[in-house]
Amino acid sequence: MRLIHVLIPDERRGPVLGALDSKEIDYAVLETDERTSEEVLVEFPLPSDGVGDVMDALNDAGLEEDQYTVMANAETASTPNMERLEDRYSDDFDPLTRKELRSKARDMAHDRTSFVWMIFLSAIIATAGLLLDSPAIVVGSMVIAPMVGPVLTASVGAVTGDREMLVDSIKLQAIGLGVAVVTALAFGYVLRTFSFVPQLRITALGQISSRVAPSLLTVAVGLAAGSASAFGLTTKGPTSLIGVMIAAALIPAAATAGIAVIWGFPVVAAGSLVLLLISLIGINVAAFSTLRYLGYRPNGFEPGLWEFDSRKQTATVAVGVAVLLLVVGATTFATYQQITYQQTINREISSVLQDPAYANLTYVQTSTEYAFSGGLLETESVTVTISRTSDREYPELANRLQQRLNAATGQNPSVRVHFVDYETANTTQGSLDAPRPAVYSRSSKGSSGSYPTASTASSSTPSTFSPLSTLM
């Protein structure tokens, strides 16, 4: 429920009140002692979903958009036509008006000091959660990260033509992610230097291995989070939970980059930074596109985003835009390569496993590792995880997979087949023992043939290392 106060010029009093009458709105006209002959104050309650429709009608009747207007929340209202108005607008989706949108976006913005402090704390929590491989702690870091504020104010500034809001929000996003990466670096350095966390292969941690490179799923998460945040902003409800989704696409990736640098994994650091950048771009583009789709536009009298006072400003912005386009183009191309390469690997593996000889095998997952060789990024190994219910050997499987991947991708990675054996409980004998998996591996590299590696029983599944193809 909204309670709206509008100051109407006396010459527009008739048309504006007529518009309210046509909408069956009950209003009160308040005369002022000082300006009785010039303006009157009109007050009326209205269901929240009817604000846009009614304000459009008042603007058509001659009420200027910059006229004195106050929209306040009201608990309830009892007027002759209120029930009829509630029925009329009950099923309508009515986005916030342009003024309400800007006001709500500004209310979400933090001052720079508190914003940096909260990002600092969230990055520490995210770093701890990643190293502990704890999803709960990582989620906790997302809850307190205030990244949704600058993302939404940037989108609102862009669609309403508010250049100052747009520029400040972009700067705040850059500062926030920079603070997150540096904090993860510093915290990771302290943990490793003083042996609070031992030397480890960070790609064995599931919370890290899932954030080391962009993929189709991570791009989809960023786009959906950005669109959801913008759509949520246009409604009357809160956006706190949507902010968690924005942070989920950014803060853990920033912390992963810092951890990877400290633990000596430059490929992982590069991949997580690309993931961070592509997620940030996707979130902002999706949020802006959603607001444009919902009809938000700048007013005709407002200065455009691309109007500048001097040639120096024009040149600075032009260079900045060129650099941004270059970065966006490079990351987009790298992400496309990443997705295409992984798709090819999965397709070829599935094709090989369709052979009747492998009917008893069940494909689980594929993980790919990269390494620098001669200054270039090359595929180092592809690990294929397969489950089986018997200890039957498949000595040629790794070789067949390696040959198919070599032919399809033009690369020559080491192919490792990781078997997870499950012993099925015999229920006829009343056994209550749970199935116990045993893990076996077989590897192949180039034309050297297949050879077994050490086989050990384990109760855990193999680690997943997502690929990085940004520099391929």
Secondary structure per residue as TSV (DSSP state, phi and psi in degrees):
chain	resnum	aa	ss	phi	psi
A	1	M	-	360.0	135.3
A	2	R	E	-118.8	144.6
A	3	L	E	-115.3	115.6
A	4	I	E	-110.6	132.8
A	5	H	E	-117.1	125.4
A	6	V	E	-130.1	130.7
A	7	L	E	-94.8	116.3
A	8	I	E	-110.5	129.5
A	9	P	E	-61.0	145.0
A	10	D	G	-59.7	-34.4
A	11	E	G	-71.2	-18.2
A	12	R	G	-103.7	6.8
A	13	R	H	-60.3	-47.1
A	14	G	H	-61.2	-54.3
A	15	P	H	-61.4	-39.4
A	16	V	H	-68.3	-46.1
A	17	L	H	-65.4	-33.1
A	18	G	H	-63.9	-37.5
A	19	A	H	-64.8	-39.0
A	20	L	H	-65.8	-40.2
A	21	D	H	-63.2	-39.2
A	22	S	H	-66.1	-26.0
A	23	K	T	-91.4	4.3
A	24	E	T	59.7	41.3
A	25	I	-	-100.0	131.4
A	26	D	-	-85.6	124.4
A	27	Y	-	-134.3	164.6
A	28	A	E	-125.1	134.0
A	29	V	E	-102.4	121.7
A	30	L	E	-109.0	115.1
A	31	E	-	-80.2	144.5
A	32	T	-	-108.9	147.6
A	33	D	S	-68.8	-36.2
A	34	E	S	-82.5	-34.5
A	35	R	S	-128.9	43.5
A	36	T	T	-59.4	-37.7
A	37	S	T	-85.6	-6.3
A	38	E	T	-112.3	-42.7
A	39	E	E	-143.8	153.3
A	40	V	E	-130.1	151.2
A	41	L	E	-101.9	123.7
A	42	V	E	-110.7	133.5
A	43	E	E	-127.0	134.5
A	44	F	E	-156.0	142.0
A	45	P	E	-85.7	155.1
A	46	L	E	-158.2	139.0
A	47	P	-	-58.6	145.6
A	48	S	G	-57.6	-39.1
A	49	D	G	-76.1	-2.1
A	50	G	G	-102.3	-0.3
A	51	V	H	-62.5	-48.2
A	52	G	H	-60.1	-45.4
A	53	D	H	-62.8	-44.8
A	54	V	H	-69.8	-42.6
A	55	M	H	-65.3	-35.2
A	56	D	H	-62.1	-40.9
A	57	A	H	-64.7	-39.5
A	58	L	H	-67.4	-38.3
A	59	N	H	-64.5	-39.9
A	60	D	H	-64.9	-27.1
A	61	A	T	-82.5	-1.6
A	62	G	T	112.6	2.3
A	63	L	-	-76.4	122.7
A	64	E	-	-71.3	145.3
A	65	E	T	-65.9	-30.2
A	66	D	T	-89.8	9.7
A	67	Q	S	-67.6	153.7
A	68	Y	-	-55.0	115.1
A	69	T	E	-143.2	130.6
A	70	V	E	-125.1	128.1
A	71	M	E	-116.3	116.6
A	72	A	E	-119.0	155.3
A	73	N	E	-78.5	143.2
A	74	A	-	-130.0	138.7
A	75	E	S	-68.7	-47.4
A	76	T	-	-159.3	166.0
A	77	A	-	-149.3	139.5
A	78	S	-	-120.3	104.9
A	79	T	-	-136.6	162.9
A	80	P	T	-57.6	-34.8
A	81	N	T	-107.0	7.3
A	82	M	H	-64.1	-42.3
A	83	E	H	-62.9	-38.9
A	84	R	H	-65.0	-40.7
A	85	L	H	-65.2	-40.9
A	86	E	H	-63.2	-39.1
A	87	D	H	-66.7	-37.3
A	88	R	H	-66.9	-40.1
A	89	Y	H	-103.1	6.7
A	90	S	T	-65.5	-34.2
A	91	D	T	-101.9	6.5
A	92	D	-	-91.1	140.4
A	93	F	-	-95.8	114.1
A	94	D	-	-122.0	103.9
A	95	P	-	-61.9	159.9
A	96	L	-	-57.9	148.7
A	97	T	-	-67.2	166.5
A	98	R	H	-58.9	-41.5
A	99	K	H	-65.5	-43.0
A	100	E	H	-63.9	-38.6
A	101	L	H	-61.4	-48.4
A	102	R	H	-64.9	-38.3
A	103	S	H	-66.1	-42.5
A	104	K	H	-67.2	-38.9
A	105	A	H	-64.8	-42.1
A	106	R	H	-65.2	-33.8
A	107	D	H	-66.1	-24.0
A	108	M	H	-83.5	-13.5
A	109	A	-	-76.1	139.7
A	110	H	-	-99.4	155.1
A	111	D	-	-69.3	156.6
A	112	R	H	-60.9	-37.2
A	113	T	H	-65.2	-49.9
A	114	S	H	-67.2	-34.1
A	115	F	H	-62.9	-49.3
A	116	V	H	-63.2	-40.8
A	117	W	H	-63.0	-43.3
A	118	M	H	-68.3	-37.3
A	119	I	H	-64.6	-41.4
A	120	F	H	-57.5	-48.2
A	121	L	H	-66.7	-41.6
A	122	S	H	-65.3	-34.5
A	123	A	H	-68.1	-38.5
A	124	I	H	-62.4	-45.3
A	125	I	H	-64.6	-41.5
A	126	A	H	-63.7	-41.2
A	127	T	H	-62.2	-44.7
A	128	A	H	-63.4	-42.3
A	129	G	H	-64.5	-38.8
A	130	L	H	-66.4	-44.2
A	131	L	H	-69.9	-29.7
A	132	L	T	-84.5	-6.7
A	133	D	T	56.0	44.0
A	134	S	-	-112.3	108.0
A	135	P	H	-59.6	-36.0
A	136	A	H	-62.7	-42.2
A	137	I	H	-69.4	-39.1
A	138	V	H	-61.7	-42.8
A	139	V	H	-61.7	-38.6
A	140	G	H	-59.2	-38.2
A	141	S	H	-65.0	-33.1
A	142	M	H	-68.7	-35.2
A	143	V	H	-63.7	-37.8
A	144	I	H	-93.5	-7.4
A	145	A	-	-76.3	122.5
A	146	P	-	-90.0	37.9
A	147	M	T	-70.8	-22.4
A	148	V	H	-64.5	-30.6
A	149	G	H	-58.2	-60.9
A	150	P	H	-65.5	-28.3
A	151	V	H	-64.1	-46.7
A	152	L	H	-74.1	-37.9
A	153	T	H	-67.2	-31.8
A	154	A	H	-64.0	-44.8
A	155	S	H	-66.3	-42.2
A	156	V	H	-64.8	-42.3
A	157	G	H	-61.1	-37.5
A	158	A	H	-69.3	-43.4
A	159	V	H	-79.5	-19.8
A	160	T	H	-101.5	-2.0
A	161	G	T	80.0	17.6
A	162	D	-	-90.0	93.0
A	163	R	H	-65.5	-38.2
A	164	E	H	-63.4	-43.8
A	165	M	H	-63.0	-41.6
A	166	L	H	-63.6	-49.2
A	167	V	H	-64.6	-44.6
A	168	D	H	-61.8	-38.7
A	169	S	H	-69.4	-39.7
A	170	I	H	-64.3	-42.0
A	171	K	H	-61.5	-40.9
A	172	L	H	-67.4	-36.9
A	173	Q	H	-62.7	-45.1
A	174	A	H	-62.9	-43.5
A	175	I	H	-62.5	-44.4
A	176	G	H	-60.7	-47.7
A	177	L	H	-70.0	-34.7
A	178	G	H	-62.8	-43.2
A	179	V	H	-62.5	-39.5
A	180	A	H	-63.2	-45.2
A	181	V	H	-66.6	-46.0
A	182	V	H	-63.9	-40.2
A	183	T	H	-62.4	-44.2
A	184	A	H	-62.6	-39.1
A	185	L	H	-59.9	-51.2
A	186	A	H	-65.3	-44.9
A	187	F	H	-66.3	-41.0
A	188	G	H	-63.5	-38.5
A	189	Y	H	-62.8	-43.2
A	190	V	H	-63.8	-44.3
A	191	L	H	-63.2	-41.0
A	192	R	H	-78.0	-40.2
A	193	T	H	-62.4	-41.4
A	194	F	T	-97.5	15.7
A	195	S	T	58.9	31.1
A	196	F	S	-72.8	-28.5
A	197	V	S	-126.1	126.4
A	198	P	-	-72.6	168.2
A	199	Q	-	-61.7	126.1
A	200	L	-	-146.4	163.6
A	201	R	-	-92.2	103.0
A	202	I	G	-64.5	-21.7
A	203	T	G	-71.7	-9.1
A	204	A	G	-79.8	-9.1
A	205	L	S	-90.8	123.1
A	206	G	H	-61.1	-37.2
A	207	Q	H	-67.1	-24.9
A	208	I	H	-89.6	-43.2
A	209	S	H	-63.3	-22.5
A	210	S	T	-84.5	0.5
A	211	R	T	-131.7	35.4
A	212	V	S	-106.7	0.7
A	213	A	S	-168.8	151.6
A	214	P	-	-70.8	150.6
A	215	S	-	-147.1	174.8
A	216	L	H	-60.0	-38.1
A	217	L	H	-68.6	-41.5
A	218	T	H	-68.2	-36.5
A	219	V	H	-64.1	-42.0
A	220	A	H	-62.9	-38.4
A	221	V	H	-62.7	-45.1
A	222	G	H	-62.7	-44.8
A	223	L	H	-64.9	-44.1
A	224	A	H	-66.0	-39.5
A	225	A	H	-64.6	-42.6
A	226	G	H	-64.2	-43.8
A	227	S	H	-66.2	-41.8
A	228	A	H	-64.2	-39.3
A	229	S	H	-64.6	-41.9
A	230	A	H	-67.5	-42.9
A	231	F	H	-64.1	-41.8
A	232	G	H	-63.8	-33.0
A	233	L	H	-65.2	-32.7
A	234	T	T	-79.3	-7.3
A	235	T	S	-95.6	176.6
A	236	K	S	-86.2	-6.6
A	237	G	S	-84.2	174.0
A	238	P	-	-75.1	162.0
A	239	T	-	-120.7	15.1
A	240	S	H	-64.2	-43.9
A	241	L	H	-67.7	-34.1
A	242	I	H	-64.9	-33.7
A	243	G	H	-61.4	-31.1
A	244	V	H	-63.3	-39.9
A	245	M	H	-67.4	-37.4
A	246	I	H	-61.9	-47.8
A	247	A	H	-64.7	-32.6
A	248	A	H	-61.6	-30.8
A	249	A	H	-84.7	-10.3
A	250	L	H	-121.4	-54.3
A	251	I	H	-62.9	-48.6
A	252	P	H	-61.2	-36.0
A	253	A	H	-66.0	-40.2
A	254	A	H	-63.5	-41.6
A	255	A	H	-67.1	-36.3
A	256	T	H	-61.5	-40.1
A	257	A	H	-62.0	-44.2
A	258	G	H	-65.2	-42.0
A	259	I	H	-62.4	-43.5
A	260	A	H	-63.0	-37.3
A	261	V	H	-65.0	-45.8
A	262	I	H	-66.9	-37.7
A	263	W	T	-88.7	7.0
A	264	G	T	75.8	40.5
A	265	F	-	-121.3	79.1
A	266	P	H	-62.6	-32.9
A	267	V	H	-66.1	-42.6
A	268	V	H	-64.3	-41.7
A	269	A	H	-61.4	-45.8
A	270	A	H	-62.9	-43.1
A	271	G	H	-65.0	-42.1
A	272	S	H	-68.6	-33.0
A	273	L	H	-66.8	-39.7
A	274	V	H	-64.6	-42.4
A	275	L	H	-58.7	-43.5
A	276	L	H	-61.5	-45.0
A	277	L	H	-67.4	-45.2
A	278	I	H	-67.6	-33.3
A	279	S	H	-67.9	-42.2
A	280	L	H	-62.8	-44.8
A	281	I	H	-63.8	-44.7
A	282	G	H	-62.0	-41.2
A	283	I	H	-63.1	-46.3
A	284	N	H	-67.3	-42.3
A	285	V	H	-64.3	-43.0
A	286	A	H	-65.3	-41.3
A	287	A	H	-64.4	-45.0
A	288	F	H	-62.5	-45.4
A	289	S	H	-63.4	-38.3
A	290	T	H	-65.2	-42.8
A	291	L	H	-66.0	-37.7
A	292	R	H	-65.0	-40.8
A	293	Y	H	-62.9	-34.8
A	294	L	T	-79.0	0.5
A	295	G	T	97.2	12.0
A	296	Y	-	-80.1	129.8
A	297	R	-	-141.7	155.9
A	298	P	-	-72.3	153.7
A	299	N	-	-70.2	153.2
A	300	G	T	-65.5	-28.6
A	301	F	T	-85.7	-8.0
A	302	E	S	-82.3	146.1
A	303	P	-	-64.4	144.6
A	304	G	-	-73.6	164.3
A	305	L	T	-66.9	-26.3
A	306	W	T	-105.7	20.1
A	307	E	-	-98.4	125.4
A	308	F	-	-127.5	158.8
A	309	D	S	-85.6	-19.4
A	310	S	S	-148.0	164.0
A	311	R	H	-66.8	-32.6
A	312	K	H	-62.5	-44.2
A	313	Q	H	-63.3	-40.8
A	314	T	H	-62.1	-44.3
A	315	A	H	-65.4	-41.4
A	316	T	H	-61.4	-45.8
A	317	V	H	-66.0	-38.8
A	318	A	H	-62.2	-43.6
A	319	V	H	-64.4	-43.0
A	320	G	H	-61.1	-42.6
A	321	V	H	-65.3	-40.0
A	322	A	H	-63.1	-43.8
A	323	V	H	-63.3	-43.1
A	324	L	H	-61.3	-43.7
A	325	L	H	-63.8	-37.5
A	326	L	H	-63.6	-45.7
A	327	V	H	-65.0	-43.9
A	328	V	H	-62.3	-43.4
A	329	G	H	-63.1	-43.0
A	330	A	H	-65.2	-45.2
A	331	T	H	-68.9	-36.0
A	332	T	H	-65.2	-43.5
A	333	F	H	-64.7	-41.2
A	334	A	H	-63.6	-40.8
A	335	T	H	-65.2	-39.5
A	336	Y	H	-61.8	-42.8
A	337	Q	H	-61.0	-44.2
A	338	Q	H	-58.7	-49.2
A	339	I	H	-65.3	-43.4
A	340	T	H	-64.5	-42.5
A	341	Y	H	-64.3	-45.5
A	342	Q	H	-65.1	-36.6
A	343	Q	H	-63.9	-40.7
A	344	T	H	-64.0	-44.5
A	345	I	H	-59.6	-48.4
A	346	N	H	-63.2	-39.0
A	347	R	H	-65.4	-43.6
A	348	E	H	-68.5	-38.7
A	349	I	H	-64.5	-44.1
A	350	S	H	-62.5	-36.3
A	351	S	H	-64.7	-42.4
A	352	V	H	-65.8	-41.3
A	353	L	H	-73.4	-9.6
A	354	Q	T	-77.2	-9.4
A	355	D	S	-60.2	135.5
A	356	P	G	-55.9	-25.2
A	357	A	G	-65.2	-19.5
A	358	Y	G	-112.3	28.7
A	359	A	T	-63.4	-26.3
A	360	N	T	-87.8	3.4
A	361	L	-	-101.6	146.1
A	362	T	E	-123.1	121.1
A	363	Y	E	-70.0	133.2
A	364	V	E	-108.0	-59.3
A	365	Q	E	-165.6	166.9
A	366	T	E	-127.7	136.7
A	367	S	E	-129.2	143.8
A	368	T	E	-126.1	136.0
A	369	E	E	-115.7	146.1
A	370	Y	E	-121.9	160.6
A	371	A	E	-153.3	155.9
A	372	F	E	-82.0	132.6
A	373	S	E	-138.7	114.2
A	374	G	T	63.9	30.1
A	375	G	T	85.7	-3.5
A	376	L	E	-114.5	157.3
A	377	L	E	-93.3	122.1
A	378	E	E	-129.8	155.0
A	379	T	E	-69.8	125.9
A	380	E	E	-95.2	-45.5
A	381	S	E	-156.7	152.4
A	382	V	E	-124.0	121.7
A	383	T	E	-107.5	122.7
A	384	V	E	-108.1	120.2
A	385	T	E	-98.0	127.2
A	386	I	E	-133.9	139.0
A	387	S	E	-103.3	149.1
A	388	R	E	-148.3	158.3
A	389	T	S	-109.6	13.3
A	390	S	S	-143.4	168.1
A	391	D	-	-96.2	24.3
A	392	R	-	-63.5	138.0
A	393	E	-	-89.1	147.7
A	394	Y	-	-129.6	75.3
A	395	P	T	-66.1	-23.4
A	396	E	T	-98.0	-2.5
A	397	L	H	-64.0	-44.9
A	398	A	H	-61.8	-41.1
A	399	N	H	-64.1	-42.9
A	400	R	H	-63.7	-42.1
A	401	L	H	-64.1	-42.2
A	402	Q	H	-62.7	-41.9
A	403	Q	H	-65.3	-41.2
A	404	R	H	-67.6	-41.1
A	405	L	H	-68.0	-38.2
A	406	N	H	-62.3	-43.3
A	407	A	H	-69.3	-36.0
A	408	A	H	-81.3	-32.9
A	409	T	H	-108.4	-16.4
A	410	G	S	76.1	7.8
A	411	Q	-	-111.7	165.0
A	412	N	-	-127.0	65.1
A	413	P	-	-79.2	159.8
A	414	S	E	-74.8	129.1
A	415	V	E	-107.3	125.6
A	416	R	E	-119.4	128.9
A	417	V	E	-102.6	121.0
A	418	H	E	-109.3	110.7
A	419	F	E	-92.4	135.3
A	420	V	E	-116.3	107.8
A	421	D	E	-91.2	134.3
A	422	Y	E	-116.6	128.9
A	423	E	-	-94.3	116.4
A	424	T	-	-83.8	132.1
A	425	A	-	-67.4	140.4
A	426	N	-	-91.7	100.0
A	427	T	G	-71.3	-20.9
A	428	T	G	-69.4	-21.7
A	429	Q	G	-97.0	6.1
A	430	G	T	72.6	21.1
A	431	S	-	-71.2	134.6
A	432	L	-	-106.4	6.6
A	433	D	-	-70.9	136.0
A	434	A	-	-75.6	152.2
A	435	P	-	-56.4	136.9
A	436	R	-	-115.6	117.3
A	437	P	E	-79.9	145.4
A	438	A	E	-125.2	138.8
A	439	V	E	-107.9	131.6
A	440	Y	E	-132.0	151.2
A	441	S	E	-130.0	149.0
A	442	R	E	-140.5	136.5
A	443	S	E	-124.0	159.9
A	444	S	E	-146.2	141.6
A	445	K	E	-139.3	114.0
A	446	G	T	58.2	-133.8
A	447	S	T	-99.7	15.4
A	448	S	S	-79.1	-3.6
A	449	G	-	85.4	176.5
A	450	S	E	-98.1	149.3
A	451	Y	E	-148.5	143.7
A	452	P	E	-78.2	145.3
A	453	T	-	-102.7	175.8
A	454	A	-	-59.4	131.1
A	455	S	-	-106.1	126.3
A	456	T	B	-134.0	148.6
A	457	A	-	-79.4	140.9
A	458	S	-	-151.0	150.9
A	459	S	S	-101.3	6.7
A	460	S	S	-118.5	153.7
A	461	T	-	-81.3	158.6
A	462	P	-	-68.4	156.3
A	463	S	-	-71.8	153.0
A	464	T	-	-112.1	128.7
A	465	F	-	-121.5	106.2
A	466	S	-	-68.6	146.9
A	467	P	-	-78.7	156.8
A	468	L	-	-121.4	119.1
A	469	S	-	-123.2	19.4
A	470	T	T	-65.1	-27.4
A	471	L	T	-114.2	15.2
A	472	M	-	-68.8	360.0
